[in-house]
Amino acid sequence: MPRSPGVELAPGVVHLTYETTIDGRRARRSSIWRKAADGSGWRMYYHQATPVPGA
């Protein structure tokens, strides 16, 4: 079963996890997004990238 990249932490707050490859370097990424109170959309509140060793 495919894993969902997002988890709702609270109404209007989601945690996303994903993996990227940029110039041959892999990283696992995690970010928390909050829905803006003014209705302008989603905004990133926190982000972290962790390199994948040996990749």
C-alpha positions as CSV (number, residue, x, y, z in Angstrom):
1,M,0.0,0.0,0.0
2,P,1.5,3.5,-0.9
3,R,2.3,5.7,2.1
4,S,0.5,9.0,2.3
5,P,3.1,11.9,2.4
6,G,0.9,14.0,4.7
7,V,-0.7,13.8,8.1
8,E,-3.2,16.3,9.5
9,L,-1.8,17.3,13.0
10,A,-4.7,19.7,13.7
11,P,-7.3,21.6,11.7
12,G,-5.4,23.7,9.2
13,V,-2.0,22.1,10.1
14,V,-0.4,19.3,8.1
15,H,3.0,17.5,8.3
16,L,4.5,16.4,4.9
17,T,7.4,14.0,4.4
18,Y,9.1,13.3,1.1
19,E,12.4,12.5,-0.5
20,T,14.2,14.5,-3.1
21,T,17.2,14.0,-5.4
22,I,19.1,17.1,-6.5
23,D,22.3,16.8,-8.5
24,G,22.5,13.1,-7.5
25,R,22.2,13.9,-3.7
26,R,19.2,12.4,-1.9
27,A,17.6,14.0,1.1
28,R,14.6,13.1,3.3
29,R,12.5,16.2,3.9
30,S,9.9,17.1,6.5
31,S,7.7,20.2,6.6
32,I,4.8,21.6,8.5
33,W,2.3,23.8,6.7
34,R,-0.4,26.0,8.2
35,K,-3.5,27.3,6.4
36,A,-3.4,31.1,6.6
37,A,-6.1,32.7,8.7
38,D,-6.6,35.4,6.1
39,G,-7.7,32.8,3.5
40,S,-4.6,33.4,1.3
41,G,-3.7,29.7,1.2
42,W,-1.1,27.4,2.8
43,R,2.3,28.6,4.2
44,M,5.3,26.6,5.3
45,Y,5.9,27.0,9.0
46,Y,8.9,24.6,9.4
47,H,11.2,22.6,7.1
48,Q,14.0,20.2,7.6
49,A,16.2,18.2,5.2
50,T,18.4,15.3,6.2
51,P,20.9,13.9,3.7
52,V,20.7,10.2,2.9
53,P,24.2,8.8,3.7
54,G,25.9,6.9,0.9
55,A,23.4,8.0,-1.7
